Amino acid sequence: MRDIAQLEKTIKVRFTDKQLLLTALTHRSYLNENREQAEHNERLEFLGDAVLELATTEYLFHTLPDKPEGELTSLRAALVRKENLDKVAQSLQLGEYLRLSKGEDAGGGRTNAYILANTVEALIGAIYLDHTYKTAKKFIETFVLPELPRIIENSLHRDAKSYLQELAQERVKVTPSYDIISESGPDHDKTFIAGVFFAGEEQGRGEGRSKQSAELKAAEDALKKLKW
């Protein structure tokens, strides 16, 4: 694990409470082997998620005054989703600072997109508590929101499931259905594989850390395969 001073330098936030930052970087598995650490980062993740959503909502409201509520909602969802937060984590090299159990580390925890995305939210929560909403908002604007132009340009904020259903009903007169094909991993860190079907025939498949994200990936896969 790298020295957290380097992370503070990268994000341009110096923590008064260093333990708070360490907690933000602590996966629940770490506590199984290190009793001196009293708390993992899931409570901070819960807080950071709310701060992230508020800051993103505020930014979109002021930056895009001509966009309707529905599109703003879709843009916000695209910015705060796990895939985007994983990119943020990679840009900050957060994986190198994570505190994991030996087993989670050996299993690829430092590059696990779900763990990394959650750590970004926990870091936001820690910044909010140690400093102010203003500082947390600045972090979000610096590292999360720059993806907005790319999302708009490539229409990445369109919900793939809704779009697939719209086109399927229009073009082939069917309504897509989804099934979870398999699931693996412990309860706190499951991986799901979902399939999307037209009248029982599989059209796409996707993998995710939740059933919803797996279904979304399946819809995206179907759109790509069908060239829609």
C-alpha positions, 0 to 999 in steps of 0.5 A: 500500500502506498503512502496516503500522503501521495494521494493527498497530493494528487487530490489536493486535499490534506486531511486533518484526520488521517484516520478518516482517510484510512477508513475511506480506503479500508475494504470490509475484508481488511478487518478480518485480519487487522483488529486495530482498524475499527471500521471499514468504508461502507458508511463513508460510501453511503455518505459520499454517494449522497454528496456526489449526487447533490453536487452533480445535480447542482452542477447539471442544473446550473451548467445545462439550463436548457435541458429538461428534467428527464435528460438531466436525470439520465446525465446524472445517472451516467456520471455517478454510475459505477463504470464512471467512478471506476475510471476516476479511481483508476486515474487516481490509482486508488487501487494502490492505496486500498487496505484489503485482506490478503485473500481479497488482494490476491483475488484482484481486489485492487483492480475490482471495478466495484470496489474501486467505485465504492472507494471513490464514494467513500473518499468523497464522504471522508472529504466532506466530513474532514473539510466541507461540502465546498471541498468535496464539490471541488473534488467532484468537479475536478475528477468526476464531472469532466466526463460530461462532454463525452457522455453527451457527445456519445449519448452515453446517458441513454438508458440501454434497457429502455432504448432496447425495449423501444426499438424491439417493440418498434422493429420486431414487435416483442418486449425484451425479457431478462434472466440471471443466468448465473451468480458467483462470489460471496454475498457482499461481493457477488458477480451476476451474469444476465441475458436478454431475450426476445421470445425466448431467444438470447440476444445479449449477455452482460456481467455486473456486480448487481442484477441491474448492472448485469441486465444493463450490460446485456442490453448494451450487448444486444444493441451492439450485436443487433447493430441498433 
